[in-house]
Amino acid sequence: MNILLLGSGGREHAIAWKLAQSTEIQKLYIAPGNAGTSLTGINVPIEVNDFEGIKLFVLENDVDMVVVGPEEPLVNGIADFFLNDGLLSDIPVIGPSKSGARLEGSKDFAKAFMQRYGIPTAAYRTFSSTESAAAKEFLRSLKPPYVLKADGLAAGKGVIICPDILEADQELTEMLDHARFGKASEKVVIEEFLSGIELSVFVLTDGKSWILLPEAKDYKRIGEGDTGLNTGGMGSISPVPFADSEFMEKVRLRIIEPTIQGLQSENIDYKGFIFFGLINVNGNPYVIEYNVRMGDPETESVIPRIKTDLVYLFRKVADQSLGSARIEFEERCAATVMLVSGGYPGSYLKGFQVDGLDREYPSLLFHSGTITDENDNLVKTSGGRVIAVTSLAGTTQEALLQSYTTAAEIDFQGKTLRKDLGFDLF
């Protein structure tokens, strides 16, 4: 098969690394990719939302399947674009329809969906830009801290947790009255704060059946002890110690199955990943958010723990035979440490040479924000998150130790990392 993978981050490098191992792969293309994905396939200079450019490339290069990494092209309707084009309709897209992508593209839709199907989540209300006064009144009916969520996509920055009512008022004014996140905050979801430990649960579905993938826990704050600003993710571990069989059975019965049944009830075409952002509140799972793709940096811990051929699973999704699929997991634990640019998640410089990539390591290196400089052929930084270092070992502690050991050997100007991953679990 010829497969086109859309995206350019650590998630896409991990998926490309796994796809490239399949005996069914003839050519693997990644658009636009990064310096790391070029080691597993052929990078193509097409942006993920250039649907016409993607169409032309797919037709000219006999692409048999398109795998969508990031959320934005899904929310923008790439699956529908293929399905409704006579030249593309027979080419499967691994990713939900535009209707299904509303689970991530609209926080208001997702919360209402959960409410309709009795899926446990925090109490909430949604307010538009003309309802600022009512929104502030609702805030005062809640106890601090206060959770504000931009309704639409905001590059992972649209969720704000405020410790007091004064800050919540200010943030709400910025979001609703001053369009802090543009169109994404034309509506804002205000919800009660849930106290507990978060984790990420993933399924792959063909719209009828689903299979559970390894769960993971990521660390979003830049500072140790979960302090400082939110980032796209500073690392992840898999499995999650408290996600035992009893807890996961609650997840299955209360969250996964009602979600799949809800999608079917509403005739929503959904073929791809569902990411359940959960929180464990006194042993009970609640949904914080849905994502309609794999997480990042969770993918860098989850994908190495899947032994089964990913192309095989994707073919099962495409022909809706996932119910008969077999899947096997790696027994070992995975730990991912993210190396980020100095100043991230605020302003940062890029274009610095990444040293230490030419050595052999007992860890996997997944590139996130890198490019290969055409002038000197050197790998250089091109984003906030630069390299994800993943290790597999008998215990999570051993995997973390190996990832930190490898991380110390990789260097670039301003390199930053968190040194306390797993601090809340062990």
N, C-alpha and C positions, 0 to 999 in steps of 0.2 A: 504493500500500500504506500501511496504518497500522502503524507499528512502535513497540513499547515497548522502550526500552533501560533496563536496570537498572544503577544505580550512581550515584556522586556525586563521583568524583574526576577528576584530569587525564586518565586513560585514557578515561573515559566522555565527557569534553568533546571529546577528539580524535576518538573514534568518532562522536559525534553530529555534529561538524563535517563529517566525511566523508559520513555518511549523508544529511545535509541537502542535499548537492549532487546527489543522485540524482534523475533525472527520474521515477523510479518512486515516490518518496515523496509521499504525500498529507498525512499527519499523522505527526509524530515526537514521541513522548512520552518523557520521561526521569524515572525514579523512583528516588530523590527528586531527583536533579540538584543543581546549584549555580548560582551567579550567572552563570557562563559558559554553561552548557547552555541557560539560558533565552533566549539569543541565537540558538540554533539550532533550538529546538523548544519544547514545552510541558512545564514541570516539573510533576510530580504528587507530592503529599505521601504517598507510600507507601514503606515501608522494604523493602529487598531480600529480607528473610526473611519478610515478611507474605504468605505464599502465598495465603491466602484473600482478602486485600485485592487482590492482583494479579489473581486469578481474576475477581473482581467487576468490576474496571476493564476487563480485557480483553474481557469479554462485553458490558459496557455501551457500549464505545467501538469495537466492531468491529475490534479489533486483529488483524492478519494474521500477525504474527511477533513473537517475543520474543528480544531479544539480551541475553545476560547478561554484564555487565562483570566483577564481582568473583568471587572463588572461593567465598565462603561459601555463597551460595544453591545453587551447583552441588554442593558437598560435602553440603549438606543435602537435595539431591534434587529441585530444582525441575523438571528435565527429566522425571523420573519422575512427578512430581505432575501435569504436563500430560498425559503419555502415558496415564496411568491414569485420567484423568477424562473421562467420555464427552462432556462439553461442551467440553473443551479439546484433545482428542487430535489433532484435525486442524490445530492451530496449531503450527507448527514453533518449536522453541526452539534457538537457536544456543548450544550449550554441551553438554558430555557428560552422560551419565547419572550417577547417584550412584556406580555401580560404576566408571565411567571416572574420576570425580573423585577416586577414591582415589589416583591418581597424585600428586596434591598433598595430599590430605587425610590420607594416612598415609605418612610417610617410610619406615616398615618395609615396607609394601606395595610402594612404588616401588622400593626397593633389591632386594627379592626378585624383582620383575618383571624388573628389569634383569639379575639373575643368571640367571633362567630363560632369557632370550633372548640371552645372551652380549653384552649391551650394556656397553661399557667404563665402569666407575665405580670409585670408591675401595673398597677392602676395608672391611668393616664387621661389626658384630654389634649386635643389639638386646637391650635389657634392660628388664624390668618393674620396678615399684616394690618387688617382693619380692626383687630380685636385685642390690641395691646393692653388696654385697661382691664378687660375681662381676664386676660392671661395673668396679669399681675395679681388680680384678686384671687385667682385659683392658686397661685403660688402660696398665698398666705393660708390656704387650707391644708397645706402639706407641712411636714416636719423637715428640717434641714438634715443632710445636704439636699440640694435641689438638682434634678437632672433635666437638662434642656437638650433637645435633639432637633437639628435641622431636618426637615422632612425629606429633602432630596440628597443626592450625592454631593459630598463636600470634601472629597479627597482624604477621607479618614479623619477630618478635623471637626466634623459637625456635631460631636457630642461633648457637652460641657457640664461638668459637675461643680456646683457652687456651694461653698461651705456655709454661706449666710444669705439672708434675704436681700441685703444691700447689693451684694455682687450679683445675685440672681436677677434682680431688677435691671442692673446695668447691662448684663449680658443679653437679657431679653430685649431691651431697647435696641442694642446693636444688631441683633438678629432680625427682629421684626420691622423696626422703624428705619434702620440704616442699612439693611440688606447686607449684613456682614458676609454672608456666604452666597450672595447673589440670589438667583432663582431658587437655590436649594433651601433658603430660609424664608421663602414667601409664606410658608407654614412652619410652625414649630410645635413639636410634641413635648409636653411637660409631663413627666411621670415620677412616681414615688421612687425613692432610693431603696434598693434592696441590698442588704448587707450579707456577704458570704464570699466564697471563693469561686472565681470564674474558670470555665473551661470551654473548649471548642469541640463540638461533635460534628462529624461529617458523614453524609450518606451520598451514594451515587444511585440515581434513579432513572428508570426508563419511562416514567410516567405511570406505570402500573405496579412494578415491583421495585424494591430497593435493597441495597446491601450496605451494611455498616462498615465504615473504614476506621482505622485507629484514631482514638481521640487524642487531643493535645491541649497543652496550656501554654499561652504566650504571655509575655511581659511587655506591657506597652509604655510604661513610664521611663523617661530617660535616666532617672536617678536611682541609686540603690535604695532598697527598702520601699520600692514603688513610690518614689518622690519625683517632683519636677513635672515637666510638660509631658503630655501624651505624644507618642511617636507612632510610626507604622508598625512597630514591634521590635524589641531589642533581643529577642530570642524565644525559644520554645522547647518544651519537653514532651515526650510521648513514650509510654502511656502516662496517665494521670493517676497517682496512687489512690485517691478516694473514689475514683470511678469504677467501683467494684461491680459485681454482677447484680446485686440488689439495686444499686443506684441506676445502673444502665437499663435495668428492666423498667424502672419508673420513667426513664427518658423514652424508651420505646413506646410504652403504653400511653403516656400522657402527652408526648410531644411529637415524636417522629410519625407514628401511625395516623394521628389526627391531622397532621400537616399534609401527608400524602393523600389521605382521603378527602381533605378539604380542596386540594388542587383538582382532584378528579371530579368532585361534586360541582365545581365551578367551570369544568371543561377547560382548564388551563393546561396548555401543552408544555410539559416540563421534562426535558431530557438532559440531565447533567448533575452537577453537584449541588447539594444543599448544605450550607454551613449553619449550624445552630450555635449561636453565641449564648451559652448558658451560665447560670450562677447557681451554686449549691447553697441553698438557704436551709440550714438545720436538716440536711439529708434529703431535701426535696429540690428537684430541678425546676428553674424558671427560665423562660426565654428572655434574654436581653435584646437580641436582634437576630434577624436572618441575614445571611449573605448568600448570593446565588452563584458562588464560585468557591474555590479553595482559599483558605486564609494564607497570609504571608506575615510572619515567618513559620506558621504551623506546617505548611506544605513541606518545608525543608526537613521537618522531623517525621511527618506522616508518610510521605512517599517512599523514603528508604525502608520503611517497615512493611511495605506491601510487596510480597514475593510474587504475586500473580502478574502475568503479562498485562500491562495496561491497555495495549491495543485490543487484546481479547475482550477485556471488560467494556471498552468503548464500542466495540462491534455489537456486543450484547445490548448495550443501551440503544444503539442505532436501530436495531431490528426488534426492539422491545421483547427480548428473551432473557432479560437479566435474572428472572426468577429461577432459571436453570444454571446460572453461573456459579462457579466455584471460586473461592477466594482464600488465599493463605497469607498469614501474617508472619513477620519476623518476630521471634520470641524476644530478641534483645531490645533494650531501651535505646531511645534516640534523644540526643540533646543538641540543640542548635544555638550558637552564640553569634550575634550579629555585630559586625564591625561597621561603625558609622563614621561619617565625616564630622570633624570638629565644628561645633556650633549647631548641629542638627538637634532638634527639629526646627530650630530657628534658621537664620541665614547662615550659609556656609559656603566655602570656596570649593571648587572642583578642578579637575585637570591634573591631579597629583599622581605620580607613578606609584603603582602597587607592587611592592617587592615581596619576594618569597613565594611566588606562584609557580616557580619552575622546579620546586622540590617535590619529593614523594612524601605524602603524609598518610597516617592511618585514619584520617578524617576525610570527609567529602567537602569540597569547596563549591558552593553555589553562588554565582555572581548575581548581584542585585543591581547596583548602580555603577557599571563599568563600561568602558568603550576601548576599542583598540585604535590607538592613534595611527592614522594613515601615513603620517610623515616618518615616524620612527618605529612603528609596529609594536609599541609598548602598551601594556594595559594601564589605563588611567581611570581615576574616579570620575563619575559623571552624575552622581546622585547623593542623597543623604545617607541611605543605607547602601553599603558598598559590597561586602562579602558576608555570606552566611556560612559558618563553619559547623558542620554536622558530624557527630560521632555516634557509633553504635557500640554498646557494651552490655555486660550482664546486669548492671544496675544503672540507674539514672545518674547517681553520684560519679560512677566510673566514666560514664559517657561525657558528663560535664567536665571532669578533670581532663579528659583527652581533648575535648574541644578547646578548652582554655589553653592547654599546652600548645596545640596547633596555632591558635589565634595569636599567641605570643611571637610566632615565627613570621607572621604576615604583617607588613608595615606599609603605611602611607602617612603623609603629613596630616596631623590632626586626628589620627585614629583614636576612636573612643569605643568603649564597650562596657557593658554591665558585668560586674564580677560576682554577683550574688544570685544568679538564676537558681530557682528552686528553694530560695530562702524560706518561703512560706509553707513548704511541704515536708521538710526534713527536720 
